[in-house]
């Protein structure tokens, strides 16, 4: 059984992405787009003071190729 995705703020998600070598390439409105050297792209809806939906957090973990449990340890 998989572990539930943690609730993250956009700032926490950005911090985790940077640990994995992602850099912000551009921004479209309230969405920040990140890319790593391998070409994987991750989009974060950036609304200050709000939490990311658990499905969005699970998608970020999937893009990073880690489990939600490992993601929880990085927070």
N, C-alpha and C positions, 0 to 999 in steps of 0.2 A: 504494500500500500504506500502511495506516495505521500510526502509531507505537504501540508498546506503552504501556499506561498505567503511569505511575510508581507506586511503592509510597509511600504516605503514612501518617503517623500521624494520628489524629483531630485533634490540635492543629494540624497543618499544614493540614488540610482546613478547619477552622474559620477559620483565619487567611485563607485564600484566599476563603472565602465572605464574610467581612467586607469584603475589598477590593472585592467586587462589590455591596456595599450590603445584604447579608443580615443580619438580626438574629434572635437566638434568640427564638422566640415561646413555646415551652414545652419540656418534657422529659417523656418517658414511659419510665420505667425508665432503661435505659442508652442510650436514643436521644434525641438532641437534634434538635429540629425548628426549622428556619430558614425565614424567609420574606423576600422582598424587596418593594419598593413595588409592583412589577408583579403580585404575587400568586403568584409561582413558589415552590413549597415544596420544600425539600431536607431529607432526614433523614440524620443521621450516626450510625452506631452508635459510641458513645463508650466504648471500653474502654482505659483508660490503659495504656500500655506495649505495645500491640498495633498491628499494621499493618492498614490497610484492605485488603480484597481488591481486586485490580486491576479486577474488574468493577464494584465500588462506585465506584472512582476514575473509571472511564470513564463511569459514570452521572452522577457529579457534573459532569464536563466537558460531558456532553450537556445537562444542566440549565442550565449556565452559557452554553451555546451557543458553546463554544470547543473547539478540538481538543485532543487529549491532549498534543501538542507544545507548544501554548501554555500548557497547565496545567503542564507540566514546567518552563517558563521562570519561572513564578511561584513555584516552590518554592525 
